[in-house]
Amino acid sequence: MPGLLKSSAMAAPSIAVITPVRNGMAHLQETIECVMAQQYAPLEMIVVDDGSTDGSGALARSLGSCRVLETPGIGPAGARNLGIRASNSDLLMFLDADDLLGPSVFQSSVEALLGAPEAGFAQGCVQNFKMRPDGRMNIFTRPYRYINVGSGVWRRSVFETIGLFDESLRYCEDLDFFMRCWERDISKVLMDCLVLLYRRHPGNMTRGLQGVDFGTMRAYRKRIERIRRGEYDPASPRRMAWPDYFGRGPDIMDMD
């Protein structure tokens, strides 16, 4: 199956999980452990320590289950790109240092991609959560699909076709990447399973950002520039309509 297996067709495809972290020590160990708990092989766990000053890189090394790369503070897009270049796996997943995986994510994604050889990635559902003061998890959104690169498992061939994340964007690099995928008609296979538990806490990078500060306009400006350069014809048909491809944001259930 082209784009999935690099070696024997009988071998399980390898997966690389790339986790950028900058001063994320509070949650990093839990994130790494949730990846290892999937018990999937062959698996690469790559933590990119992007200029942390709180010992995040040392913590990751001490766990002995991941490879740690260091950068001086280049931002999430650049950190993910470094992880992509350093990885050797057939499939790629991006998990932020404060988020968690749903159960059996890797196995479900591999099965979905094997069943859809034309698909560039398999995308599942996201739910937002926060921790209560008593230490219990409060999941406060219904499952949803949206423009979060962590909600999918991606074939390496997608990045060979689309290119890497845009390092000039400190925010909304995921929106920009999804737009480039849609413009190039990269198809996806949808999964009903929970892939990503997205943690909300006071230290979220995007907390309190909106409008210009969030970077949405910069991402759309880059799309307009691609159209002007003739890289994408907005009149050309797509296999999936824009609203279906990009999904919608979360419905809030309970914010206790």
Disulfide bonds with the S-S distance in Angstrom:
none
